[in-house]
Amino acid sequence: MKLNILLGILVIFLGYITCKNFQKTPQTPEPEPAAPVAEQESGYNWKASHVIRGENPDGAPTLQIGTPPRMVTVPIDSLPRATASRRAYLGSGWWHLNMAYQPSDTTVHQHYQSKWLQFREDQTFDVLIKNKIVDTGRWNWDEATNEIYLSCNDPYINNTWHVTDRGFVMIWKGNTSLNVTGIQVRVVGSGNPPPAN
């Protein structure tokens, strides 16, 4: 009997606390003013993934930022030559960038899914779309941090990427000292060339 009374008092107390919390209306901070357009286009002061400020009313779609990552100078030559096993691993076939994700732009995968990479043992690589070369660059690997360094003209690929690899599937993460995009890319190896369509 005493236990039932104690449980009843506890339920009433928790209900009272919950109602009080629902009655409080949170103070919404004033949104920070947007950076001038010139700053947004140059990438100046964008230290991390694009930040979305303000609120969306319930049911409104999330704002998507379709701006490519800023171009960075990748220090390919600051590293020693990649190991022979790493060169053989990457040069064993074609690599499909078959999925990408970024919290502030869930459409970022559209800039990766059509792209394939072909690495060569001389530490150059090609970017292919529909089995046609659209860009060529240089690569290197930092064994100490398990990061791949890619230097090319494609802003979505040009950067350093932290790599988690399992066999011929790699996850590239944009969370290195140079790459602060927050993009994650799934890269799948294949012995077959990319399709031409």
ZINOR-V652651 format. One record per residue. N is the residue number from 1. RES is the residue in three letters. PHI is phi as a letter, one per 40 degrees, with the letter a starting at -180 (none if undefined). OMEGA is omega as a letter, one per 20 degrees, with the letter a starting at -180 (999 if undefined). NEAR is the number of other C-alpha atoms within 8 Angstrom. Layout:
n | res | phi | omega | near
N | RES | PHI | OMEGA | NEAR
N | RES | PHI | OMEGA | NEAR
This chain:
n | res | phi | omega | near
1 | MET | none | r | 4
2 | LYS | c | r | 5
3 | LEU | c | r | 6
4 | ASN | c | r | 7
5 | ILE | c | r | 8
6 | LEU | c | r | 8
7 | LEU | c | r | 8
8 | GLY | c | r | 8
9 | ILE | c | r | 8
10 | LEU | c | r | 8
11 | VAL | c | r | 8
12 | ILE | c | r | 8
13 | PHE | c | r | 8
14 | LEU | c | r | 8
15 | GLY | c | r | 8
16 | TYR | c | a | 8
17 | ILE | c | a | 8
18 | THR | c | r | 8
19 | CYS | c | r | 8
20 | LYS | c | r | 8
21 | ASN | c | r | 7
22 | PHE | c | a | 7
23 | GLN | c | a | 6
24 | LYS | c | r | 6
25 | THR | c | a | 5
26 | PRO | c | r | 4
27 | GLN | c | r | 4
28 | THR | c | a | 4
29 | PRO | c | r | 4
30 | GLU | c | r | 4
31 | PRO | c | r | 6
32 | GLU | c | r | 5
33 | PRO | c | r | 4
34 | ALA | c | r | 4
35 | ALA | c | r | 6
36 | PRO | d | a | 6
37 | VAL | d | a | 6
38 | ALA | c | r | 6
39 | GLU | c | a | 10
40 | GLN | c | a | 10
41 | GLU | c | a | 7
42 | SER | c | a | 7
43 | GLY | g | a | 8
44 | TYR | c | r | 7
45 | ASN | g | r | 5
46 | TRP | c | a | 8
47 | LYS | c | a | 5
48 | ALA | b | r | 8
49 | SER | d | a | 9
50 | HIS | d | a | 8
51 | VAL | c | r | 6
52 | ILE | c | a | 6
53 | ARG | b | r | 6
54 | GLY | g | a | 5
55 | GLU | b | r | 4
56 | ASN | b | r | 8
57 | PRO | c | a | 5
58 | ASP | d | r | 4
59 | GLY | g | r | 5
60 | ALA | c | r | 6
61 | PRO | c | r | 5
62 | THR | c | r | 5
63 | LEU | c | r | 7
64 | GLN | b | r | 8
65 | ILE | b | a | 7
66 | GLY | c | a | 7
67 | THR | c | r | 4
68 | PRO | c | r | 6
69 | PRO | c | r | 7
70 | ARG | c | r | 7
71 | MET | c | r | 7
72 | VAL | b | r | 7
73 | THR | c | a | 6
74 | VAL | c | a | 10
75 | PRO | c | a | 7
76 | ILE | d | a | 11
77 | ASP | c | r | 5
78 | SER | c | a | 5
79 | LEU | b | r | 9
80 | PRO | c | r | 5
81 | ARG | d | r | 6
82 | ALA | c | a | 10
83 | THR | c | r | 6
84 | ALA | c | a | 6
85 | SER | c | r | 6
86 | ARG | c | r | 9
87 | ARG | c | r | 12
88 | ALA | c | r | 9
89 | TYR | c | a | 7
90 | LEU | c | a | 11
91 | GLY | c | a | 11
92 | SER | c | a | 7
93 | GLY | i | a | 12
94 | TRP | b | a | 15
95 | TRP | b | a | 11
96 | HIS | c | r | 13
97 | LEU | c | a | 15
98 | ASN | c | r | 12
99 | MET | a | r | 10
100 | ALA | a | a | 13
101 | TYR | a | r | 12
102 | GLN | a | a | 11
103 | PRO | d | a | 7
104 | SER | c | r | 11
105 | ASP | a | a | 11
106 | THR | c | r | 9
107 | THR | c | a | 8
108 | VAL | c | a | 11
109 | HIS | d | r | 10
110 | GLN | c | r | 7
111 | HIS | c | a | 8
112 | TYR | b | a | 12
113 | GLN | d | a | 11
114 | SER | c | a | 10
115 | LYS | c | r | 13
116 | TRP | b | r | 12
117 | LEU | b | r | 12
118 | GLN | b | a | 13
119 | PHE | c | r | 12
120 | ARG | b | a | 10
121 | GLU | c | r | 9
122 | ASP | c | r | 4
123 | GLN | g | r | 11
124 | THR | b | r | 11
125 | PHE | a | r | 12
126 | ASP | b | r | 12
127 | VAL | b | a | 12
128 | LEU | b | r | 14
129 | ILE | b | a | 10
130 | LYS | f | r | 10
131 | ASN | g | r | 10
132 | LYS | b | a | 7
133 | ILE | c | r | 9
134 | VAL | b | r | 8
135 | ASP | a | r | 10
136 | THR | b | a | 11
137 | GLY | a | r | 11
138 | ARG | b | a | 11
139 | TRP | b | r | 12
140 | ASN | a | a | 12
141 | TRP | b | r | 12
142 | ASP | c | a | 11
143 | GLU | c | a | 6
144 | ALA | c | a | 4
145 | THR | b | a | 6
146 | ASN | f | r | 10
147 | GLU | b | r | 11
148 | ILE | c | r | 12
149 | TYR | b | a | 14
150 | LEU | b | r | 14
151 | SER | b | r | 13
152 | CYS | a | a | 11
153 | ASN | c | a | 8
154 | ASP | c | a | 7
155 | PRO | c | r | 11
156 | TYR | c | a | 9
157 | ILE | b | a | 8
158 | ASN | c | r | 13
159 | ASN | i | r | 15
160 | THR | b | a | 13
161 | TRP | b | r | 13
162 | HIS | c | a | 13
163 | VAL | b | r | 11
164 | THR | b | a | 8
165 | ASP | b | r | 8
166 | ARG | b | a | 6
167 | GLY | g | a | 5
168 | PHE | b | r | 8
169 | VAL | b | r | 10
170 | MET | b | r | 12
171 | ILE | b | r | 11
172 | TRP | c | a | 12
173 | LYS | b | r | 12
174 | GLY | c | r | 13
175 | ASN | b | r | 12
176 | THR | b | r | 10
177 | SER | c | r | 5
178 | LEU | c | a | 8
179 | ASN | c | r | 11
180 | VAL | b | a | 11
181 | THR | c | a | 11
182 | GLY | g | r | 12
183 | ILE | c | r | 11
184 | GLN | b | a | 11
185 | VAL | b | r | 12
186 | ARG | c | a | 12
187 | VAL | b | a | 13
188 | VAL | b | r | 11
189 | GLY | c | r | 10
190 | SER | a | r | 10
191 | GLY | c | a | 7
192 | ASN | b | r | 6
193 | PRO | c | r | 8
194 | PRO | c | r | 10
195 | PRO | c | a | 6
196 | ALA | c | r | 6
197 | ASN | b | 999 | 4
